[in-house]
Amino acid sequence: MSVASQAYEAIGRAVVDMQLFETNFVITAELFHLVTRPKRRRKTQGLLTEQMLEEATKSILRRLSEKGDIAPDFEKRIKSLVDDRHLLIHNWVAKNGLHTDTVAEDDVAYWTRYRTLAIRVQAEARSITKALADYVLKWGEPEWSRANPQEYRRRIKMMFLAVSEPQE
């Protein structure tokens, strides 16, 4: 497989994992709001809407940050991921040239840089998605959360403060 084909494959994988991350992040943030903000449940009746799923990750981050509900290092990590995704999908050509005009299919350095960015985006998207999912699964187990409602609310309130380190 050519280096260009490897880059295209890595970009496709990164796009899919970013979609999984963004969907998981919206759902996780909504769970957080439902548990920590009683008015939210009354407003949404606990249902996800199309509008929620389309909300930009940076907008959700900004809301969490304004209320002190996310650790600064975790916020920075997610912002960096979103910026890298933006470069990968929207700005790569503007910043690095269009392969058909200025870069040959066999320009190893160009395609390696592009592939490296895609691999980094995919790995970080997976890592954060896994960390959030693991946290919710651990502290949101239905039987335990029903038996320990106060601790459940406390743990969910701490979610974006506690989940900040890269997960293996």
N, C-alpha and C positions, 0 to 999 in steps of 0.2 A: 504494500500500500504506500502511495506517495506521501511525503510529508504534508502536502496540502490536504490530501484526503484524511489524514490523521487529525489535522486541525479541524476540518469540517465535522468529523465525528465527535471530537471533544467539545466543540461548540454546541452541537445538538444535545449532547448529554448535559452540558451545563445549563442549557435553556430549560430542559425538563426538570432538573433538580432545583432550579430557581423557582419554577412554577410551584413545585411541591413545597419549597420553603415559604414562599409568599402566601400560599393557601393555608398552610399550617400556622404561620405567624398571625394571620387575620383571625383564624379560629381560636388560637390560643389567647390572643389579646381580647377577643370577645368573651371567652370564658372568664378571664381576669376581670373584665368590666361587669359581667353578670354577678360574679361573686362579691366584688368589692364595692359596687355602686348599685344599691337597691333600685334607684330610679331607672336604671338601664333596663332591668328585667321588666318593669312595668311598661316602658317605652317599646321594647322589642318583643315582649312576651317570650323571651328566650330563644327566638328564632334568628337564624342567619338570613340575611337578605342579599340579593344580587349586588346592591349598592355597597354593602360591607365587603363583599369579596372583591370589589373593584377599587376599594380604597388603597391609596398608595402607602407602601411600607413606611416611607419617611413621614407621612402624616400621622400614622399610628405612633411612630417613635417620638415625634414631637409632643403628642398628647401625653405619652407616658413620662417623658422627660420633664415637661412642665409641672407635673404633679409629684416628681421625685420618685416615680414608681419603677425606674429602670436604672441599673448600675451604669455609671458613665462609661466604663470599659466595655460593657456589653452593647450599649448604644453605639459606641464608636465602632465596634466590631461589625454590627449590622449595617451601619452607614457605609463602612468601607466595602462590605459585600455588595451593597446596592450600587455604589459608585463603580465598582469593578464590573458588575453586570451591565451597567449603563455603557461603559466603555466597550465591553465585549459586543454588545448587540447594536448600539446606536452610534458610537463615535469611533470605532476602530479605523474605518476607512478614512474618515476625515483627518485623523491624527497620523495614520501610517500608510496611506495610499491605497488605491484600488488595485487589486492584484492583476486585473486584466490589462490595465494601462501602465502601471509602474513597477509591478512586482511579478516576476516570472513564477510559474507553478512550481519550479524547482528551486526557488530562493529559500534555502533551508533556514537561514536566520529569521526571515520574516515569518514564515509559517510556524517555526518553533516558538517564537514570542507569542504569536496568536494562540497556539495550542497551550502554552504554559499558562496564559491568562485564563483560558477556558477551564483547564484542570483545577486551577486555584479557586475559581468561582464555584465549580461543582463540589470540590472538597469542603469548602466553607459552608455552602448551602446545606450540604448533607450533615455536617457537624452541628450546626445550629438547629436544624430541624430535629435531629436525633436528641439533642440536649433538651429541647422544649417538650418533645413527645415523651421522653423518659421521665421528665419531671411531672408532667400531668398524669401519666400512667401510675407513677409511684404515689402521688399525693391525692389523686382523684379517683382512686379505686372505690367504686360505689358503696360497698358494704362498710369499708373503713370510714369513708367520708360521712355516711349517714350516722355512724356510731360516734364520730368525733367532729361534729359540725364546726365548733369553734376553732379547733386546730386545722381543720380543712381550710376554712376561710383565711386563717393566718398564713398557712403554707402557700395558698394561691396568691395572696397579697404579696408574698415574698418572691414569687416566681421570677420576675425579671430582674430582681436584685440578686438572687441566688444562682441563677444560670448565667454564668459569664465566661467560664473557662472553656477552651476548646475541648471537645469530647473525642475520644479515640473510638 
